[in-house]
Amino acid sequence: MKIELSDKLKSFPPFLFEELYRKEKAERAKGRDIISLAVGDPDLPTDRRIVNCALQEIKKAPNHRYPNTKGNENLRREIAAWHGRRHGLKFHPNDEISILIGSKEGIAHLPFVVMNPGDYCLVPDPTYPTYRTGVILSGGRIHNVPLEEKNGFLPDLGKIPARVLAKTKLFFLNYPNNPTGAGATLAFYKDLVKWARRHGVIIAQDAAYCDMYFGKPAPSILQAPGARDVAVEFYSASKTYCMAGWRIGWVVGNSKLVCALNQLKENIDSGPFNAIQNAVAFGLKHHEEIVPPVREHFKRRADKFCAVLRSCGWRFTCPGGSCFVWARPPVNCASLEAVYFMLGKASILTAPGSGFGRYGEGYVRFSLTEPDARLDEALKRLKALDWARFK
Ligand SMILES: Cc1ncc(COP(=O)(O)O)c(C=O)c1O
């Protein structure tokens, strides 16, 4: 039998990072010592205390049963307490917080609970690719909103066409931003929330990098007055606690949206393993001891990397957070050409800006998630790279 896959599936472009993994593997198979700075997968291990907590939790038989989709009470209470300490906000653990199998899962599912065919979703350009997934599957339409360096990689809301705005249901954003490394201020969120309320647009702010800030602590959109009427925020343990492989995150904010997402998920999954949920609860309880050294580590890497890149003629705005440097090469060229040049001449794999959207063209994203010695070696190779030989 010839298996015919769905039109929707066929309409998906290959997931950028999977393509990059394949490329890296193929080059390594040729015996080359490739340094991959393409994917944002933290190299630092999960804090030993979190791992020890998980080991204890795994031994407890009640944890071996199905979890509750919404997440266990212990974790939801710790999340509420953490948001109280960090943002001065109170959330009801029952209907304003829901646990996710990684924030990517919730991000992909959210459009299903709000979008009808033909509705628009505003997606930043350049973007984290998963914002498109649920929109495509729910029959929605995507309108790309440019993030330009001259605007600090913030969207220019006035430039969104009125005909699109009239049919817009949802707007995905993420700050500190992947891929540009830009931060957003509370003043920006206040204006955004006012705008969203005026136009009836739901805001999904993705705070996956909320703890990777290099200056003032990254604010939450939910600190803006009235935000709870229109917004949810996604959080991830992947970067904050270096727990990318454990697959856990959460959504917080507007209770109707949080409960609707949970209702959808009850029909799809049963939430993450309770032992992992309790390990994250431990992480949140000890957040102020565990997280600052991780943040400092990434800041040191970013400072060092930026200094060398600058001396080699790369052009960029220093990141305000995240684990990325988003930069234009010393010569004007297409992103992919620059990526292949570095791969061919320096055995360094990076992510082409064009893979994140049209407005990413001309940029390259460096991910600083390799061990320090490998990053130093990458810098050595970048210094030795002669862009005069670029054709
Ligand atoms: C902006 C952004 N949001 C969400 C995610 C997904 O995070 P998680 O591991 O929680 O699914 C990533 C992962 O790289 C990301 O870059």
The ligand as an ORCA input file, in Angstrom:
! r2SCAN-3c Opt
* xyz 0 1
  C      12.431     30.679     22.283
  C      12.273     29.262     22.719
  N      11.113     28.871     23.255
  C      10.908     27.615     23.644
  C      11.892     26.656     23.500
  C      11.596     25.253     23.902
  O      11.949     25.013     25.207
  P      11.555     23.681     25.957
  O      12.798     22.904     26.081
  O      10.971     24.137     27.264
  O      10.518     22.962     25.139
  C      13.126     27.001     22.968
  C      14.170     25.990     22.802
  O      15.210     26.177     22.277
  C      13.325     28.345     22.559
  O      14.474     28.732     22.014
*
